[in-house]
Amino acid sequence: MPFLEIKDLHVSIEGKEILKGLNLSLELGKINALMGPNGSGKSTLAHVLMGNPKFEITKGKIIYNGKDITKLSPDERSKKGLFLSFQYPSEISGVTISNFIRTAVNARRKKDDKVKVMDFKKILDEKMDLLKMDKSFSRRYVNEGFSGGEKKRAEILQMAVLDPKLAILDETDSGLDIDALKAVAEGVNAFNSKDKCILIITHYKRILEFIKPDKLFILIEGKIALEGSGSLVDKLEEKGYGWIEEDG
């Protein structure tokens, strides 16, 4: 049974239909990549999966771990183990990364089961060691004065600590130089395991040279136009999206 199954999903924003009958199935233990032209609906799908209320689901269902989560709030989805790494992470002045992530961890726990400061520090330090990050990074204010690479690494650190079952990475490679890209890719690969499901949304092949996808989905005009193994990205790089539209 698929870990995530999207059935005939239709989504509109401000009266304009963006997703037009999208079907998608993801399995645990797999890295999945979603590619498509600008305006095809990739980021819309990411926000809909996390329950962003700006997007209206007019038809279809989202089945996660055997349960229908189509009508759940973002908070409820997060508690069930969904995580979204944003394309453009927000800056939060005056809030350290450490405090921000600890608050996010406690938001997922019961009121009488909040993580203790020292226990959290141990977890955070372990994850930062895994991601080869300097401990001083956690004392900086969230994304304040960060480079593009630092913003994305902060997102990967949040993912590592929160330990979601389904991680959705929306254009995590956007604006990164090669060193930052490799660092982010190493973090994603370190997080991956047989009981996780990863969906990487990207425009470009380059991140997929460092994070090898098991499956690749091509989204065109609000529908999955093609799916196949990760090697499909090489044909896409060579021919672009036109050949899919022509064959379709």
PyMOL commands that set and color helices and strands:
alter all, ss='L'
color gray80, all
select helices_A, chain A and resi 42-49+74-79+97-107+117-130+135-139+148-162+178-191+206-209+232-239+242-247
alter helices_A, ss='H'
color red, helices_A
select strands_A, chain A and resi 4-13+16-26+30-35+56-64+67-68+82-85+92-96+141-142+166-170+197-201+215-220+223-229
alter strands_A, ss='S'
color yellow, strands_A
deselect
rebuild
show_as cartoon
